[in-house]
Each structure stands twice: as structure tokens, then as C-alpha cells.
């Protein structure tokens, strides 16, 4: 098997249509009903912590993080993480998540929430949220709610409803 040359770049506004096509292809229209989507609804991902993966000029993966609160605590929600089905199981998703978490840490973010598979995301620093500690805005398997502390102890004492947080834009 040949080694792919994968480039991870910051997502630019010009990438948005291709990222949306990739998400539609990977998740279909059912993604709009998911609790994690509802957390991102109406807000924009944070450009400085959202990345794409390319093989040559082909966009093959994307990860976005958006601002939320858990109770009164600021956090980010990771998602969607998307890798083109033809390029899965090649480390692209993990590379995107690692890059996004590192960029988030450097910008001073302390917590990243997601809904996903613990066996996969635990390798990237996520742990299961104790049942009832975070209330999602819609139906969700409570065993799939995961958190990554970007600063040790950042999740201590944090609980409540997860809600979109809109970042004010200054002119």
C-alpha cells in the first residue's frame, strides 16, 4: 500500500462548500436531527481551531469546533469530524482532532465536548462524561458524551445544560 501525502490546513471560507458536500456525503440529512448538530446550530465554527485535510488538491477530511457553554462554563464542541469514506482508517481523523485540540489549547480554551465513540476518541484524550452531568439539547446516548480537558482539572465542578454560545463580533 502506498503512503498518502496528507496536508492539514486551517479551514478557509472558500473551503466551506466542499466541507458541506463532504458532510452531506458522510452523514446525510439525518445529521440535522442529532443533538451535537443542535449545539452548533445558528453559530459559526471558530476558524482558528477548524481544519481540513487534503490529499493533493482533494479535500478528504474536516474538523470544526464551535463555542458552547456547559452550565455557565465556556467550552467548545467538536464536530463534525468528517473523513471521506474512501480515505478512512488512514489516521486522517486522528490527525485533524490532534491539530484542533492543540490549536484550542494554545488559544486558551479549556474544555472540548463531543458526542462519539469512546474507544476511538479516548486515544485522543477524551473521557466519558458521568451520566447526568451534561444535559444535551436533544436525544443522545448519554454514554457517548465525551469531554477532553485541555488544562488539567478544567472539568472539575462543571455541570449543566450544554448550549450554543455565540461569540460577539466587534467592528
Helices and strands as residue ranges (DSSP letters): E 6-10, G 13-15, H 16-27, G 29-33, H 35-40, G 47-49, E 51-55, E 58-70, E 73-83, G 85-87, H 92-106, E 111-115, H 118-121, G 122-124, E 127-128, E 134-135, G 142-144, E 145-149, E 160-164
